[in-house]
């Protein structure tokens, strides 16, 4: 049941991405026509740069191509399963590092305890030796 819900959510997410891409394409077409009309009919920006609208449309087209690559190439290979696998891989790495640090801390604390025990034993022996020497 949970797997079906996940598949449904993934399909819904992909459809939303494609819908945004198609909307971007429509806006790109309408916007390009609008820029051409602004330049050719209303003579906007003609005294600044001749045919500026071509550069604006090319830039917008480049952004649209990036959007297409993102939706159909990148997101196809780097979907939620890929994300989940990467998260699992990183959490395992972190867990291993934490376990190693915990072991290191445990070893250091054991060494300190052993060192304190040894020091106490030496002091006891020293005190006993001193008390024997006094007698």
JORA-V207005 format. One record per run of one state. SS is the DSSP state (~ for helix, > for strand, _ for the rest). FROM is the first residue (numbers start at 0). TO is the last residue. If there is no record, write none. Layout:
SS,FROM,TO
SS,FROM,TO
This chain:
_,0,0
~,1,39
_,40,50
~,51,76
_,77,78
~,79,133
_,134,134
